[in-house]
Amino acid sequence: MEVVYVSDDGKDHWIDSKMRPTTTLEMAIVNSKPGQLIRLIDGTYRVKRPMPFPHSGEQGNPIVVRGETGVVLDAAQKPDPSVSASNPGQARFAVFQLIDVEHIRIENLNITRGWPSAVYIENSRNLSFRGLDISDGTYAFYASGERCHGIKITECRWVQDSSIWRAIRWDEIHDGKDDEGNVIKVPFRYLNGAFFGADDIAGDVEISRNDIRDCYNGIRMDVSSFNVGAPIGTFNRDIRIMDNRFSYIRDNPIEPEFVALGWWIGRNRFYNCHKLFSQDGVRGGFWYYFANICWFDSRPGPEGDEYNGGAVFKLGKGGNVPQPDYVSVCFHNSFYLRQKYIKKGTTRGLVNARNAIEHADPVTLPDEMMPLDQSFFGEYADLYLSAMPPLPVVFSGDLANHPAYPDIFDPYDGVLSCPRPATGPLFENSLAGQFELRESHQIPYVNPLEVPLPDGSVWCSNPEHWPGAITDGCLIQGPDYVPVDLDYVRSLPVPEVQATSS
C-alpha cells in the first residue's frame, strides 16, 4: 500500500529512521484514494470540523486510516441536547463522516469529545473499525440508511460518562411526558444514546470483542416510523454481538426497536447492567442469547432514583402491540442476579433452556443492594406467558435457586418442563466473577437441545454440557453464525398479534 504520513502540524518529521514529509489528517482524507494507508504519528490532533471521506476504497484495496500508539483526536465539542435517542444526521458534528462510501478501515485511534458522534455512517458499506478508544458523545458510532451493511466494529472501547451509573438519575436522561402527553426535556437527555446506534439500516453488522462501559445503552438499532411496515428482514437483519464486555450500562445493553431478524448475542459479559435484553414491541425473531455471563456488585442511581430494579428480559407491554413473529432461544447462560428475571410484559416463541440462574442472598449483601423479597417474575397480572402454539413460550432444564422456583410457573400452564431447583449459591464465587458451577450442580443433560436456525437447519447442543455458560472450566461456544435465509423465513407462517391482559 502507498503510505501517507500524517502529523498534527503537517511538517517534516523523523519517522522510521528518516525525515519524511507529512500532511494534515484533514488533507490526507480529502486526497485519499484506494490502496492508501493513512498513518498518523504520535500526537494530539485538534479536530475543528467533521472529516467526510470523499472517495471510496475498493475490494482488496481499501482506504486505511491507522494511528500509532498515543494518537489522540480531540474534537473539543460540547454535548448537543438536540440529539437524544435520535438520528444525529449528517448536518451535526462527527469526527469521521462516511457517507455513500465503501471499503474503508479506521484503526488504533483515541477519539475524545466528539459530540454527538465520533463516527457517523450513512448509506455506506464494507466498513471496519478496530482498536478505537472513544470517550464522550451521545453515540460512539451511528449508522443510517437502507444501503448500510457490512459494518464491523472490533476491539474498541467506549466510556460515555463515568458518572452515569451512580450519580445521574435515570429520569434525568430519558425524556418524560406531562399529563397532556407533551415531552418534558430532561437535563442530561444528550446521554440517551448508545455505543452503536442505527436507524433504517439493512444490517450485516458485527460488534465483537469491544469494551462498552459507563453509558446509557450499548447497542440500539431503530427503524423510523416511515419504514415500520416494511417486510420483515428489510432492516436490522444479521446482527452479531459477540464476545463483548458491557459494564455499568444504565438502561439496556441490547435494544432493537420495532424489528430485528437474526440477532446473535453470544459469549458476552454483562457486569452491572440494568436490563439486559429488550424485546419490547419488537417484531421478527431468530434471536439467540447463549454463553453470556451476567453479574453485579453495585446498584445504579443516586438516592431517590426509583429506576434501579432492572431485569434480564424487557418484554412487550401487552395488548395489540407488535410481538415476535418467529422463535428466539436463550440457552446456556449464567446469571447472578439482584433483579427479576422478567419484570412484566408479554412475548411468544421464547425458548429459555439450560441456563444457570442464581439469585443473590440479600442478607449477605450491603444494605439496599436488592430487595429482601426479590421475586423471580413480576406480578402474575403484569406478565403473560403462554404455551399455546404456534409460538409457545418454553422454559426447560433451567437450574435456579430462587425460593419460588419452580412454583412460580404454576399459573403458566405447560410453559415449564424439566426444572432443576436448587438451594444456596450455584457458582463458585459470583461476586468474584467465578462462574464454574459448584460440584453438586455439574450434571449434564440426557439429550441435546435442538435450536432452529434462520436458514431452516437445526443446531444441536452437546448434552454433556452442564447448565449455564461454563462446563469443566471452558466457556461454551454455541452455534456458528448462520445468516438469515429470507426466502425460508418469509415462507414461515406469521401468527396474528393476540391481545393480552398485561
BAMINU-766566 format. One record per residue: residue in one letter; x, y, z of N, C-alpha, C in turn. Coordinates in steps of 0.1 Angstrom, whole numbers, plus 2048, in hexadecimal, padded with zeros to 3 digits. Last residue first. Layout:
AXYZXYZXYZ ...
! end
This chain:
S5F87AF92B6037B69326067C492C S5E57A291E5E17AA9295EC7B292F T5E87A38FA5EA79D9075E67A6912 A5E179C8D85E07A58E45E179D8F0 Q5F77908C15EC78D8C95EC7968D5 V6007938A06027988AD5F67968B5 E60177488D5FC78188F60078689E P61F76388161276488960E77388B V62B75B86362D76586D61F766875 P63B73F85562F74585863274F864 L65874383F65273E84C64574584F S66374F82A65A74482765373F834 R67676083466976683065F75B82B V68A74E83A68375584567675A840 Y69274681F68D73C829685743834 D69A75E81468F75680E68974C818 L6AE7678256A276E82569776681E D6C275883A6BD75582D6AF75B82C V6DA76984E6CC76784B6CA76383D P6F97588556F17638506E375F84D V70574A8726FE7468656F6752861 Y72074488771774E881712749874 D72172689A72772F89171C73888A P7147228BC7147208AD71C72A8A6 G72B7208D871E7228D271F7208C3 Q74071E8EA7427268DF7347298D8 I74472090D73D71A90273D7238F6 L76372391D75772A91975172390D C76F70B93476F711926762718923 G76D6FE94C77670994B77771093D D7576EC9487656E794B7706F2948 T7457049387466F693C7546F293D I73272193A73F71B93C73E70D93F A71872C93972172F92E72F72892F G6FE715943706721944710722938 P7006F194A6F86FE94970270A94A W7196E09377126E29437096EE941 H71B6CB91A71D6D89217146D992D E7146B490E71D6B39197206C0920 P7056BA8F86FE6B79047076B5910 N70D6D58E47136C98EA70C6C58F7 S6F16DF8CF6FB6E18D97026D48DD C6EC6E28AC6E96DA8B86F56DC8C2 W6DA6F68956E66F389C6E36EC8A9 V6CA6F28766C96F18856D66EE88B S6BF70685A6C66FB8616C46FC870 G6B271D8526AB7118526B2705858 D6C07338566C172E8486B9721847 P6C073B8716B87438676BA73F858 L6BB71D8856C37288806BC72F874 P6B170E8A46AE7118956B571E891 V6C16F98B86BF7078B66BC70A8A7 E6BE6E08CF6BD6E38C16B96F18BF L6D46D38E76CA6DD8E56CA6E08D6 P6D86AF8EB6DC6BC8E66D16C68E6 N6D169D90A6CF69F8FB6D46AD8F7 V6D969E9246D869291E6D869390E Y6F26B59326E56B192E6E56A4926 P7086B49507046B69426F66B393F I70E6C696D7066BA9687036BD959 Q7196D59837206D197771A6C4971 H7106DB99C7086DF99170E6DB983 S7236D49AE7166CD9B070D6D19A4 E7396E59A97396D79A572C6D19A5 R72F70599B7346FC9A67316EE9A3 L73A71197B73070B98473670498F E74E72D97674D71F97674271A980 F750749979743743975744734972 Q75C76298A76075498875374C986 G75A77D99275A77998475E76B980 A7577829AC7657829A776577F998 L73C77E9AF74178B9B174F78D9AC S73B7619AC73576A9A273B7789A3 N74C7479AE74D7549B574875E9AC E74072F9A374B72E9AD74C73B9B5 F71C72F9A272973099C7347309A7 L70472C9B17077239A67157239A1 P6FC72E9D47037339C87057289BE G6DC7219DF6E97269E16F072A9D4 T6CB7079CD6CC7109D86DA7149DA A6B87019AF6C47009B76C37099C3 P6A76F09946A76FA99F6B36F79A8 R6A56EC9756AF6E897F6B06F298A P6896E19616906EB96969A6E4972 C67B6D594A6886D094F68F6DB957 S6686F193F66B6E293F6796E0944 L64E70993D65A70494365B6F5941 V63570E92F64171692C64E70F931 G61E7029386266FC92D632703929 D61071E94560E71094261670C936 Y61873295B61B73294D61B723948 P61673197760B73796F60D736960 D62E72397E62171C97F616723977 F64772F97E64172C971633726972 I64F73199864B73D99264473B984 D6597189A064B71A9A264672799B P67471099E66C71299165E716993 Y67B7309AC67C7279A067C7199A4 A67B73F9C266E73D9BC66E7349B0 P6967419CA68D7399D267F7369CC H6AD73C9AF6A47459B669973C9BE N6C072D9A26C072C9B06B57359B7 A6C07199846BD72598B6BB72399A L6C570C9656C970B9736C771897A D6AE70394B6B670D9526B9709960 G69F6F193C6AC6ED9406B46F8947 S68C70992B68F6FB92C69D6F9931 F67171B92267C71C92C68070D92F V66272990666771D90C672720916 V6467358F56517398FE65572C906 P63D72C8D463C72B8E26487318E9 L6307348B963D7398BF63C7388CE P61772B8B16237258AB63072A8B0 P61171A8D161771B8C46117278BC M6137258F360B7238E76137248DA A61F72B90A62472090361C71C8F6 S62674D91361C74390F624738908 L62776792A62F75D923626751920 Y62578693561D77D92D627774926 L62379B95162C792949623787942 D6137A896361B7B095A6247A8951 A6087959745FF79E96C6067A6961 Y61E78B98161778397760E78B96E E6397A298562C79D98962679597E G65979597A65079F97F643799982 F66D77998566678097B65F78C982 F67B77699E68177199167B778985 S67F7929B66777879AF67F7829A2 Q68E79B9D468E79C9C568878F9BF D68D7A29EF6837989E96837999DA L6A07B59F36A17A89FB69879E9F6 P6AD7C49D66A27C29DF6A47B59E7 M6D07CE9D76C57C79D06BA7C59DA M6DF7E09E56E47DB9D86D97D59D0 E6D77E79FF6D07EC9F36D67E99E6 D6F67E0A0E6E97E4A0F6E37EAA02 P70B7C69FE7097D3A046FA7D7A04 L7017A3A017067AF9FA7057BCA02 T6F678EA0E70478EA0D70A79BA06 V6DB792A0B6E0793A186F0794A18 P6D578C9F06D779A9F46DC79CA02 D6E47759DD6DE7769EA6E07849F0 A6DE7779BA6E67799C66DE7789D2 H6D375D9A56D076A9AB6D876B9B8 E6E074E9896E274F9976DD75D99C I6DA73A9706D57469756D6747984 A6E672B9546E872B9626E5739968 N6D271D9396D972893F6DC72594E R6C370C92B6D070792F6D8713934 A6AF7239186B371591B6C1714920 N69473190B69E7349156A272691B V68673C8EF68A72F8F56967338FE L66B74F8E46787508EC67A7428F2 G6537528D765E74C8D066B74B8D8 R6497728E56467658DF65275F8D8 T6417889006497848F56447778EF T63B7A3917637797910640795904 G6407B193863F7B192963B7A4924 K65A7B395164C7B394D64D7B293D K6747A895966C7B196265D7B095E I68678B95B67D79395267479B95B Y69878997169B78396469378A959 K6A07A598669779B98169C795974 Q6C17A99946B57AE98E6AC7A298A R6D97A099B6D27A79A66C47AB9A1 L6E878298E6DE78D98D6DB79399B Y6FB7729786FB7759866F4782988 F6F875B95E6F37689636F5768973 S70474D94170674D95070275B955 N6F473A9276FA74792C6FB74593B H6E87269166F572491C6FC732920 F6D273B9036D772E9086E572E90D C6B77468F46C074B8FE6C573E905 V6AA74C8D46AF7418DD6B97488E7 S68C7528C26987578C769C74D8D2 V67774F8A467D74A8B06897528B5 Y66476A89766B75D89667175A8A3 D65878289C65277989265876B891 P6527938BB65B78B8B26537838A8 Q63A7AE8B86407A38BF64979B8B5 P62C7CF8BC6337C58B46397BA8BD V60E7D18D061B7D68CC6227CB8C4 N5F47CF8DB5F67CC8CD6047D28C8 G5FE7C28FB5F47C98F35F77C58E4 G6217C69066147BF90560A7C78FC K6397D19056307D690F6227CF90F G6567BA90264B7C38FD6417C6907 L6717B891A6687B391065E7BE90C K6917B59226877C092167E7BC916 F6A379E93669B7A092A6917AC92C V6B07A394E6B779D9436B07A0936 A6AD7C395F6A87B695B6B17B0951 G6A87E09756AE7D896B6A87CB969 G6A97F598B6A57E798C6AC7DE982 N6AB81098A6B780898D6B47F998F Y69B82998A69E82097E6AB819980 E69A83A99F69182E99F694824994 D6B084C9B16AE8479A46A683A9A4 G6B78519CC6AA8559C76A78519B9 E6DA8559C66CF8549D06C28599CA P6E384B9A46E58529B16D984F9BB G6E982C9926E18389966E583E9A3 P6EC8089956ED81598F6E5820996 R7017F49AA6F37F79A66F38059A0 S7197DA9A77157E89A97077EA9A4 D7227C399E7267C59AC7237D49AF F7187A89877177B698D71F7B699A W7167969677177979767187A697A C71377F94D70E78C95371078C962 I71F77193072077193E71C77F943 N71375D91471676A91A717769929 A70D74790571A74790B71E755911 F6F57588F16FB74C8F670974F8FB Y6D97618E06E07658EB6E77598F2 Y6CC7688C16D375E8C96DC7648D4 W6AF76C8AE6B97728B76BF7688C0 F69B76889C6A776189A6B27698A2 G68978789568C77C89D699775899 G66F79E89067A79788B67C78A893 R6677BB8A56647B089C6707A9897 V6657C88C566E7C58BA6697B98B2 G65C7D18DE6557D68D165D7D38C5 D6797CA8ED66D7D28EF6677D78E2 Q68E7BB8F36867B78E86797BE8E8 S6AE7C08FF6A17C78FD69B7C08F1 F6C37B49186BE7B190A6B07B7909 L6CA7C09326D37BB9286CE7BB91A K6C87DC9456C07D293E6C87CD932 H6E37E49526D67E69576CC7DC951 C7027D695C6FA7DB9526EB7DB956 N71B7CB9687147D796D70C7DD961 Y7277BC94C72A7BF95A7247CC95E F7267A393671E7AE93A7207B1949 R73779691C73779792A7307A492E N72E77F90173178D90673178C915 R7287698F27357698F97387778FE G7117788DB71876D8E17257708E7 I6F877E8C86FD7848D470477A8DD W6EC7838AA6F577A8B16FC7818BC W6CF7878986D878E8A16DF7838A9 G6BA7858826C777E8826D278688B L6AB7A38826AA79687D6B879087C A6957BB8906A37B68906A27A788B V6827D98956847CD88E6937C888F F67E7EC8AC6747E98A26767DC89B E6A07ED8B66937F48B668A7F08AA P6B67DB8CB6B07DE8BE6A37E58BF E6CD7DE8E26BF7E38E16BC7E58D2 I6E27D58FB6DE7D18EE6CF7D58EC P6E67E39146F27DF90B6EE7DC8FD N6D27FD91F6D27F09186DF7EE911 D6DC8119376CE80D9326CF7FF92C R6F68139406EB8189486DD814944 I70F7FD94570680293A6F9806941 Y7287F39507217FF95571980594A S7357E29347367E694272F7F3945 F7397C891E7317D49217317D6930 R74F7BA90874D7BD9167457C9917 N74A7A28ED74C7AF8F374B7AF902 D74478B8DE75178C8E675479A8EB M72E7998C673678D8CB7427918D3 I71579E8B471A7A58BF72179A8C8 R70B7A189371379889C7197A18A7 I6EF7A18806F77A98896FE79F892 D6DB79E8696E879886A6F27A1873 R6C87BC8656CA7AE8636D97AA864 N6BC7D68646C17D08716C27C1870 F6A47D384A6AC7DB8536B17D285F T6977BF83C69C7CA8346A67D283D G68D7AD84D69A7A984769F7B583F I66B7B18456757AD84F6827A8848 P6627CD8306637BE83366E7BB83D A6597EB8426607E48376617D583A G64C7FA8556447F184E64C7E9843 V66080D85D65B8028676547F7860 N66982284F66C81584A668809853 F66083985C65D83884D65F829849 S66A83787565C835873658833865 S68A82687368283287367382E871 V69981188969381287C68A81D87D D6B880C89B6AB81189A6A680F88B M6CD7FD8B36CA7FF8A46BC8018A2 R6E57FF8CA6D78038C86D58068B9 I6FB7F38E06F77F28D26E87F58D1 G6FC8018FC7077FB8F47047FC8E5 N6F382090C6F08149056FC80E8FE Y70283191E6F482F9206EF822919 C72182792E71982E92370B82A926 D73881993873482693D72C82E933 R74580791B74380992973E81792C I7517ED9087477F89087427FA916 D7687E08F57677E390475E7EF904 N7657C58DD7667D38E17647D58F0 R7627AE8CE76E7B08D77707BE8DA S74D7B98B47537AF8BC7607B38C3 I7347BD89F73A7C48AA7407BA8B4 E72B7BD87E7327B58887387BF892 V70F7BF8697177C687371E7BC87C D6F97BD8567067B78547117BF85C G6E47D884D6E97CF8576F77CA853 A6D57EE8436D27E083F6D77D6849 I6C88088586D38018516D07F384E D6B881A8676B481685A6C0810852 D6D082487D6C28288786C182386A A6E481E89A6E181D88C6D2820889 G70081F8B06F28228AD6F082189E F7168128C57138118B77048148B6 F71681E8DF72281B8D872081A8C9 A6FC8388E170182A8E170F8298DB G6E784E8F36EC8498E76F183B8E8 N6E18659066D885A9026DC8568F4 L6EF87B90D6F586E9106ED86290B Y6DF8909086E988E8FE6F1881901 R6D089391F6CA88C9146D4889909 F6D389E9386DE8969326D988E926 P6BB8AD93E6C88B493D6D38AC936 V69E8A69286A68A59356B48AA933 K6818B191B68F8AF9186978B0925 I6638A291966B8AA9236798A7920 V64A8A390165789E90465E8A890E N62889F9096338A79046408A3909 G61289391461A88C90A625894904 E6068A09296008A291C60889A910 D61689A93E60889493E601896931 D63789692F62D89C939620895937 K65287F92C64688592663D88B931 G67687E92966987A92E65E881927 D69587291D68B87C91D67E876923 H6AF8659306A486192769986B928 I6BF8739436C58709356BA86D92B E6B287595A6B88819556BF87F948 D6A985B95F69F8649596A5872957 W6C085196B6BC84B95E6B2855957 R6D786897A6CA86197A6C785C96C I6F986497F6EF86A9776E2862977 A70C85598D70A8639916FE86A98A R71183A98470E83D99270884B995 W71383A96770E82F96F70983397C I71F85295E71284F95A70C843962 S73985B96273085D96D72285896A S74785794B74A84E956741850962 D73A85592C73B85E93773C855944 Q74484291773C84E91473D85991F V75D83190B759836918751843915 W7658168F675E8238F875A825906 R77B8058E17778098EE7708168EE C77F7E98CA77E7F88CD77A7F98DC E7807D18BE78B7D48C778B7E48CA T76D7D98A17747CF8A977F7D68B2 I7547DB88A75A7E28957607D989F K74A7DC86A7517D38737587DC87E I72F7DB8537377E385D73D7DA867 G71E7D483D72C7D083E7347D9847 H7097F083370B7E283771A7DF837 C6F38088296FE8058336FE7F6836 R6DE80F81A6E98098136F580681C E6CC81B82B6C980D8286D4807820 G6D882F8476D682D8386D581E834 S6F283385E6E583685A6E483384B A70482F87D70282B86F6F482E86B Y71C83A89470E83B89070E838881 F7318358B072E8328A271F83489F A72E8428C873B83F8C373B83D8B4 Y71785C8D071A84F8CA72984E8C7 T71B8718E070E86A8E171085C8DB G73C8758F07338738E472586D8E8 D75886590074E8708FE74586C8F2 S7738538F076C8588FC7638648F8 I7808368E17788428DF7728468ED D7978278D079582A8DE78D8378DE L79880E8B779581C8BA79181D8C9 G79D7F58AD7A67FB8B67A48098B9 R78D7F888E7947EF89779D7F88A0 F7757F787677B7FF8807817F688B S76C7F68547727EF85F7787F9869 L7537F183B75B7FA8437607F284F N73F7EB82674C7E58277567EE82F R72E80A81E72F7FB81E73E7F7821 S71582382472281F821724810824 N70083582D6FF82D82070D82981B E71484484470884583D70983E82F I722849864722841857714842851 Y73885987A72B85987472B852866 V74A85789774985288973B852885 A7448668AE7528658A975286089B S72A87E8B372F8718AE73E8718AB P7228978BB71C88C8C172187E8BD W7438978CB7348988CC72E89D8BF G75E88C8D175888C8C474888C8C6 R77188A8E67688968E57628978D7 T78A8768D778387C8E277B8888DF I7998598CC7908648C87898698D4 N7B68488C37AE84D8CE7A68598C9 L7B982D8AB7B983B8AE7B283E8BC N7BA81489B7C48188A57C58278A8 E7AB81987B7B18118857BA81988F I79481586179A81F86B79E817877 R78F80E83F79280984C799814855 I77880B82478081482C78280E83A H7658028107727FD81177C807818 E75181F80675381180976280E80A V73883A809745834805746826809 D72384A811723845804731840800 I73685882A72985982372A855815 L74485A84774585183C737850835 Q75587085A74986E85374B865847 F76587487976586E86C75786C867 V75A88588D76888588A76A88087C A73C89788874288A88A75188B886 F7228AE88D7308AB88D73289C88F R7068AE87570C8B088271B8AA882 A6FE8A685C7008B585E7078B786C Q6F888B85B70589085670889E858 G6E987F87A6E988486C6F788A868 P6E28748926E88818926E9887884 N6C486589B6CE8658906D5873890 S6BF8628BE6BB8658B16C78658A7 A6C38648DA6BD8588D46B885A8C6 S6C98848D46C587C8DF6BD8708DA V6D58A28CB6D68948C76D488B8D4 S6D58BA8D66CB8B88CC6CB8AA8C7 P6EA8BD8E86DE8B98ED6D38B68E3 D70A8B48E46FF8BA8DB6F28B58E0 P7288BC8F671C8B48F47118BC8EC K7428CB8E373A8CA8EF72E8C28EC Q7628C18D57548C48D474D8C48E1 A77D8BA8D177A8C58DA76B8CA8D8 A7898A58C377F8AD8BC77B8BA8C4 D7A78978C179F89E8CB7968A88C3 L7B687A8BD7AE8838B57A588A8BF V7D686D8C47C98728CA7C387C8C0 V7ED8548C47E685D8BC7D88618C2 G7F98408D27FA84D8D87F38588CF T80582B8B980282D8C780383B8CB E7FA8378988048328A17FF8328B0 G7DC8318867E483988F7EF831896 R7CF82F8657D58288717DE831879 V7B982A84C7BE8348557C282D862 V7B881D82C7BB81983A7C0826841 I7A48148117AB81F8177AC81C826 P7AA7F38027A37FD80A7AB80A80D N7AC7DF7EC7B47EB7ED7AC7F67F5 G7997CB7EE7A77C77ED7B17D37EE Q7827E07E07847D37E67937CE7E3 E78C8027E67887F87DE78A7EA7E5 G7818207F678B8177F378580D7E9 S7728407EC7718327F177F82B7EE H7748627F57768577EC77584A7F3 P77187580976B8787FC76C86C7F2 F76787282A77086C81F76986E812 P76688F83F76088583676A87F82D M76B89A85D77489585276D88B84A P7608B886E75E8AA86A7678A685E R7798CD87E76D8CB87576C8BC872 K78F8CC88E7868D888F7798D6887 V7A18B98A17988B789678E8C2897 R7C28B78A97B68BF8AB7AD8BE89F Y7D589D8B37D08A38A87C38AB8AB T7F28948C47E48988C67DF8A18BA G8078788BA8048868BD7F58888BF D8188628A48148668B28128758B3 I80B86288281686088C81186689A L7F585086E7F785B877802858881 R7F384684E7F984285A7FC84F863 I7E08398377E284683D7E684484B L7E682681C7E782582B7EA833830 Q7D38207FF7DC8298077DB825816 G7C28137EE7CF80E7F07D88167F8 P7B082F7E07B18217E47BF81C7E5 K7B784F7F07B38477E57B58387E8 S7B48707FE7B68627FF7B185B7F2 N7B388B8017BA8867F57BC8777F5 V7A588E8197A089580D7A688E800 I7B688182A7A987B8277A488181A A7CC89282A7CE8848267C187E823 M7C18AA8347C58A98267C789B821 E7BC8A184F7B18A68467B58A5838 L7D589B8587CC8918577C089584D T7F08AA8457E68AA8507DC89F84E T80E89983C8038A28397FA8A2845 T83289783B82589384081B89D83B P85288A83084789482F83A88F834 R86B87E84686187B83C85788783C M88A87384F88187E84F87887C843 K88D85285E88E85B852885867854 S88683E87089484086D896849861 D86984087287083486D87D837867 I86A86386F86185786F86884B86A W86B88387687487787786B86B879 H85989886185B89286E86488686C D84D8B78528558AB8518588A685F K8298BF85A8378C28568408B5855 G80F8BD8648118BC8558208BF851 D8098BD87E80C8CA87880F8C9869 D8028A38857F98AE8897FC8BB883 S80788E86880B89487680189F879 V80A87185480287C859807881867 Y81486283681686584480F872848 V80884982280785782480985A832 V81382E80F81283381D81284381C E8048177FA80A8247FB80882A809 M8087F480080080080080980D800 
! end
